[in-house]
Amino acid sequence: MEVNEPQFGTILVEDESFVEDEELWAGDDDLDHSGWYCVRTDPFPCPAPACTFVADYMTAAHLVLVWETRDDPNLLWHAQRAKEVGRNPRVVAYEASFGPSASYYAWEAAGRPVHGIRGKS
């Protein structure tokens, strides 16, 4: 009985295409999150290379993450993480003037996209 040595395989991709975050995640533009809660922080830059976006709130895909209740366990967990990394978090009521928003749970359901998709500020 002959034993074959393992070999590296190859993959052939006939039509390689990339999907932009914008096609995957558009946030909750049709919802008014006024009165929901968000985590304000000291300003911090987007970690993506060459991105000039600076956030003053806990964001995902450059959208302010919001929670319906001030004591939501996920809001408190994320505020604690922001505290641990020195971002000075404060839970505040969200206002539209803070910028575009997204429900934390809608963001999770969308697969947690992380980089910005808009030119808005």
N, C-alpha and C positions, 0 to 999 in steps of 0.2 A: 504494500500500500504506500503510495507516494503522498507526502505531506507538502502542500504548497505554502510557501512563505507569505505572510501578509504583505499586501501592496497598497500604496496610496491610490485612491480613486480620483476621478475627475468628474466635474459637472459641466454640462454644456447648457448655456443659457442662450436661447435663440433670440429673444426680444427682451433686452434689458431695459427697464424703465424705472424711473424714480417717482415717487409720489410726494408732493410737497405737503407739509403740515397743514397748509391752508385747505387742502382738499379733505383732510381728515378731521379738522377741528375748527369750528367757526365760533365757538363760545355760545353764549346765551343772549345775543343781541336783542332778541324779541322779548326778553323778560326784564322787568324792572326790579332790581335787587335793592332799591332804596329801603333802608331800615333793617336790612340783613347785617351781618357782622363780618368784619375782615380783620386781618392782623397788619397794623401799621408797623413799620420797622425803620431803622436808620437806613438811609439810601445805600443800595448795593448794586453793582453792575451785573448785567447778564453775563454768565460764564461762557457763552458761545463765542468762539473766535471772531473777531472783527465786528461784533455787535456793540452798538453804542447805547443800547437801552439801559436805563438806570431805574430801578424799582424803589418805591417808597412803601410798598405793601407786599405782602406775600403773594406771589404771582405764579402762574403757569401759562406758558405760551404767551407771555406778556399781558395776560388778563388778570385782574385782581380776583383772587379766590374769595368767595363769600360763603357764609354758612347762615342758615335761617335763624338759629338760636345762638345766643352768646355763650352758652355752656355746652355746646356740641363737643363731644369727646375728641373728635378729629381736629377741631379748631384749637382746643386746648393743647393737644399733643403737638401740633405744628408750631404753636406759639412757644411751647417749651423748647422745641428743637431750635427755633430762632434764638431763644435766650442762650442756649448752650453754645451757639457759635458767635455770640456777641452782637446780635442785631437789634437789641433793645426793643423787643416786641410790646405792642399795646393793642388790646382788642378794642376796636372802635366801630361805631355804626357806619356802614357803607353809604356813600353818597355818589351819585353819578359823576360828579366833578372829579372823582378820584381816577376815572378812566374806565374803559370797558371791563366788564366783570364776567365771571363764570362761576356757577355753583360748583363747589368742591366735588359734589357727588356726580354731577354731569361730566366734570373733568375726569374723574375716575372711570366712569362708564365709557368715555371716549378713548381710554387706553393711556391716560396720563401724558399727553403730549407736552413737551417741555420747552420748546423754543418758539419765539414770537412769530406771528404770521401776518402782522399788520404794520403799516407805516404810521398809524395813529400814535399820538402821544397823550 
